[in-house]
Amino acid sequence: MTKIAFIGAGSLGFTLELVRDILTFPLLEDAILSLMDIDVERLEWAKKGVEKLIHEGNRPAKVEATLDRLEALKDADVVLTTILTGSTEVWRYDIEIPKKYGIDINVGDTRGPSGIFRFLRTINPMTDIVRDMEKVCPNAVLLNYTNPMAMLCSALQRQTDITVTGLCHSVQGTAMMLAEWIGAPFHEIDYLCAGINHQAWYLEYKWNGKDAYPLIDKAIKERPEIYQEEIVRNEMYLALGKYVTESSGHNSEYNWWFRKRPDLIEKYCTHGTGWNPGEYAYILKEYQHNEATWKEQVKEELARELGPEGLERGHEYAAYIINALKGGEMFKFNGNVRNTHLINNLPEGACVEVPVVVDKAGFHTIHVGDLPPECALLTQLSSGIEELAINGSLVGDPTMIYRAICHDPLTASVLSLAEIRQMTNELFAQNKEYLPQFKTHTV
């Protein structure tokens, strides 16, 4: 039997998606699914949802639920982390404080001042999870879905021998979107994608072995509905020549070009038709809504007849990876790993998102080489800022955090250095109780 521990199992929808996929593999259908969360009520609902999947799929898997992290982790083969440190009443200030200073944030979970402070709060419980793994399941693999992906994975990868990789659905999700735009069946598409999480680039995108970028270019330039779907990313492609992962809303935060003035936000970040065009505090509003309605949503989901379609395998990487690790078919995916000469023009040792092949022997990373210089410039800056913030957390130096935020493109396009210092101090004051790694909370 394979034991899979879900830390943060109260992320209900995502937990059930992952379990559904896991149970579709014969090698995993008798797995022990150990659910752990700090929220009793959410944990109980998660257990009910998993029990329903097991029952309707007629699988021999077993589910257990516990508030005790060590119990969930004990003898686990694989650990999945989907945690969030605090409710919206904790992390809303990551978005609201910068807004006072004129920085308009859409998501705020990856980089910039909001992503950095989410990292500073989250690295402590993530490190605790890894330390527990070292005690009770030292040979387990950690598959992390928690953001900010690159900073968390990089900080953990330099502190433990536990195998850690981060997974994000933006790579395969964007690849599917591009296939749809050009009318290609996705199984006929091959691509090479590399960079850092939420800022990786499709260096190659082929349909039946032939370069499909001319078709993508034609669709964006000649079909207004496609341009409108992803305005920010399409503008980035038209300027830089390669398509980037993750939504327009996310990517509008990671550069200087789209959110520094109200007129630009109106033009590029308001009228897109994709799932997240870039409106202010989009994810905060979504989480606040979900916190208010999650019980009703779960009750409806549990009452719904799944049928065969509801048990079909999706496209998240985790289940395919676990199946390969247990001796099933090898699998290629884009994972977040340490840069060991994988991308030449990104910082050595930083966390990069590159193709990885996994089999029973473990993870085998693929050397990419150089990113195109026009893409590398922005990616180098983002990666360097992340590494500076990680180092600041590890040594407990708030000045290093301030200096990292000073170089954030969106922040620097709006604020002076003195204003950035003031904002950083306010963010430290708001988050003080969550940041024990810092002896002082003033820059």
N, C-alpha and C positions, 0 to 999 in steps of 0.2 A: 504493500500500500504506500502511496505517496501522501505525505502530510503537507498541506498548504495552509499557511497562517495568513489571515487577512487582518492587518493592523490598521484600524480605522474603518472597520466593516460597516459602520453607520453611514458611510457614503453609499446609500442604499441602491440607487439605480446602477451605479458603476459596479458595485459588488455583485449584483445579480447578473449583469452582463458578463463579467469575468467568470462567474461560476457556470453560467450557461455554456460558455465556450469550452471550459475545462471538461465538462461532462460529455461533450461530443467526441472526445478522444477515447478509444477503447482502453488505452494504457492508464487513463486517469479516471475512468468511470467509477472505480471503487475507492477514490481518494478520501482521506480524512480532511474535511474542510473546517478549520478552526477559526472561528470568528471572534475578534476582540475589538472592543470599543470602550470608551469611558462613559458613554451615554447609555444608561440601562435600557431606556425605552427604544431607542434606535436599534440597539443590539438585538432586542427581542424581535422587532419587526424584521430585521435582516435575517435572523434565523428562520422565521416563518417563511420568508421569501425563498430562501435556499431549500428548505424542506419541500416547498411546492415544486421547485424545479426538479429535485430528486425524484419526487413521487410521480410527476407527470412524465418525466423522461424514463421512468422505471429503471433507475440506476442503483447500484449497490453502495453508492457513496454514503458516508456518514458525516453529520454536521454536529459541531459542538460550539457553544458560545460561552465566553468568559470575560470578566472584567480584569482578569489577571494576565498581564502581558507575558510573564514568564511561562505560565501554563500554556498559553496559546503557542508560544515559540518552541517549547520543549520538543526536541527531536524533529523539528520541521525540516523538510527538504527545500522548500521554497517559501519566502516571505514576501508578501505584497503590501506595500505601504500606500495608503490613501488618506493621510491625516490632514487636519486643519487645526492650527493652534488658535483656539478661541473662536467665539462666534463673531457675527458681523459687528457686534458692539466693541470688539477688540480691534479688528483690522479695518473697520470703516475709516479710521483716522489716517491710515496709509494713503487714502484717496482724498479725504476732506482737508487735511492739513496742507498738502501741496496746492490744493485748489485755492486756498486763502492767499497763496503767493502767486497765483496766476498759472499754475501748472495743471492743465486739464488732462485727467487720466481716465482711460477707458476700462482697463482690467486691473493692472497694477499687481500682477502676481509673478512677474518674471524678472524685470530689471528696472532701473530708475530708482528714485527714492522709495517708492512704495514696494517694489520687488525686493529691494535690499533690506528693508525693515521686516518684511515677511520672512525673509531668509534668517535674519538675526533671531527672530522669535522661534522659528521652526527648527533650526539646527540643533538646539538643545534636546528636544524630545526625539529627534531623529538619531542623534548620537546615543541617547539612552537605549533606543531600540537596538542599535548595532552592538552596544556593550552587552546587552542581554543575549543577543545572538551568539556572541563570542563565548558566553557561559554555557548555553543550553543547546545550541545548534550551530557549532562553529563551521560546519561544512555546508551549511545552507547558502542559497543564492538569494540576494535581496533584489527584487524588482520594484523600483520606486516609480510611483505615479504622482507624487506630491510635488507641487511647485513652491519656489522656483527651482526647476529641475536641475539646471546646470550648476548653480551654486551649491545646492544640497549634495548632489552627487560628487562634485569635486571636493567638497569639504570632507565627506565621508571616505572617499577613495584614498585620500592621503593620510587617513588616521586608522585604518583597519585593514586586516587581511581578508575580511569577508568579501566575497565577490559581489560587487554592487554595480548595477546598471540601471539607467533611467529609461522609461518608455513613454512615448507621446504619440498620440494618434494623428498629429498634424501631417506627418510625412505621407502615410498611406492615404489619409483623407484628401490632401491636396492633389496627390497623384490621381486619385479617382475623379476629382473635380475636373482636372485638365483633360483626362480621357473623355469625360462626358462632353466637354466643350468641343472636342475635335471629332466626336462621333466614333470613338474607338472602344471596342470591348476591352475591359480592363485586363483580362488575362493575356491580351496581346501586347501589353505595355511593359517595357523595361526602363529602368531609370537608375541613375547614379546621383545620390543626394548626400550632401555633406556640408558641415558648418558647425553651428551650435544650436542648442534647443531653441525653437521658435524663430531661428534665423539661420536655417540651413538652405542650401541652394541646389536646384536641380541642374547639376553640371551636364548631365545627359538626360534626354527624355526621348525614347524611341518607340515607334509603333512597328511591330514586326521587323525589328532590326534597322529601321530607317529613321533618321532624325525627324522628330515630330515638331520641333520648335517652329519651323515655318508655318505649320498649321495653327499652332497656338498664337503666333504673331498675327496671322490673318484673322482669327476669331476675335481677338481683342480689338483690333483696329477697325474691323468691318461690321461687327455685330454689337450694337449699342447695349443690348441686354446683358451681354457678357462683360463688357467694360464696366457696366453699372453694378454688376454683382460683387466685384472686388476692386473698387476704385483705387484704393491705396496700393495694393499689391500690383495691380496692373500698371499703375504709374511707375512703381519701382522697377518692374520688368522693362517697361519702355525706356527707362533711363539706364538701367544697369545690364540688361541683356540676359539675365537669368531669373527664373521664377523662385520666389522665396516661400518657405513653409509658414504656416499659421495665418490666422485671419487678418483682414485689413485693420480691424480694431486693435489687435495686439501690435501689429507692425507699425501702426501710426504713432505708437509710444516710443519706439526704439530708435528714432532718428530725429533729425532737425526739421523735416520738411512739411509736416501736415498739421501739427497741433499747437504751434507757437502763437497763432493769431486767431481770433474768433472767425474771421472771414475764411481762413483756410479750413478750420474745423467744419464750418457750414458747407464749404465746397466739397471736401474730400471725406468727411467722417460722419455725415448725417444722412445722406440719401442713398447709400449703397444698399443693395438688396440681399447681400449675403447674410449669414446668421449673425454676424457681429460687425456692422459697418464702422463703429467707433464712437457711439454716443457716450457722453460723460457718465462714469460710474455704472457702466452696463452690467458688469458681473456683480457688483455690490447690490444693485437693485434686484437682480435675478436671485441671489442668495437670500436676500431679505424676503422675497416672495416665497421662496422654497421653504424657509424656516417657518413661515406662517401657514403653509398649506401642505407640508410633507405628509402628515398623517392621512389626510383625505386622499392624496395621491397614492400612498402605499395601499390603503384599503381598496381603492379602485383596482390597483394592479393585482392584488391578491385575489380579488373576486373575478378577475377576467380569465376566461378560458384561454390557455396558451395555444393549444393546437400544435400541429407539426411545425408551422412557421415560427412560432414563438420559441422553439427549441433549436432552431438552426444556428449554426456557428457564425459568429460575426468576424470582424477584422482586427480586433485588438490583438496585440502581439503576445500577451502573457501566456495564454493557453498553448499556443504553438511552441513557444520557448520551453515551457515546462515539459511538453510532450517530447521534444527533441532531447532535453536533458535526461529524460527517463528511458531513452533508447529508441524513440520513435523517429520519424522522418526528420532529417536535418532541416533547419529553417534559417532563412536570411531575413534580417530586419535592420532597421536603423536604431542603434542604441547609443546611450550616453556613457562614454568611457573616457579614461585618461588619454591625453594626446601623447602617445609614445611614438613620435615621428609619423603619425598618421596623416596629419594635415601640416605641411611644412611651414606655412605662413600664418599659423595661429600659435599662441604661447605653448611651449612644451610643458606637459604636465597638467594643463588645464583640461576641463571637461569639454569634449567635442562630441558631435552627433554624426556618426559614420556608419557605413554598412558593417554588419557583424553576422557571421555565420555561427550557429549554435548546433552542437550535437552532443552525444553522450559524454564526450571528453571536455565539454565546456564551451567557452566563447572564443571565437577566432576573429579578431578585428582585421579589417581590410585597409591597406594603405591607399590613400587618396592622392597625395601629392599636394600641389598648390591649388588654392581657390583662385579664381580670376581676380586680378588686383582690384578691379572696380567693386567687387563684392567683398574682398578680403579687408579693405580699409574699414568699412563699417563693422564687420564681424570682429576684426582685431580689437577695435575700441571696446565693443560690448564685452568681449571675453576678458580683456585686460581690466576693465572696471569690476567685473565679477570676481576676478582673482584678488584684486585689491580689497574688496569687501570681505572676502573669505579670510584673508590674512588679518584684517582688522578684527574680525570676530575671534579668530584663534588666539590672538595676543591680547585681546580686550582693549584695543586702542580706538577710541571714538574719533580721533583725528583722521585715521585712515578711512573710516567710514565717510566722513565729511569729504575727504579728497576724492573718494570714489564717486560720490554724488556730484562733485564739482565737474567731473568729466562726462556725466550723463548728457547725451546730446539734447534731449528735450529740455531738461533743467537748465543747461547752459545757454540755450537759445532764448530763455525767458528771464532768468535771474542773474543778478550780480553775485560775486563771490561772497560778499557780506550778507546778502539775502539768503544765499544757500546755507551759510553757517547758521543763521537765525532759524531757518526752517529745520535744519538737521537737529539743532538743540531742542526744538519743540517736539520733533518726532521722538527723540531720545526720552524726553520728559514723559511723554504719553506712554511709552513702552517700557519704562524703567523696571517694573516688576517682572517683566518677561526676559530681561537681559542680564542675568547674573554674571555673565562672562566679562562684563565691563565693571571695573572698580569705580570709574567715574562716568557720568552720563552727560557730560558737557564738553563741547569742543573748545 
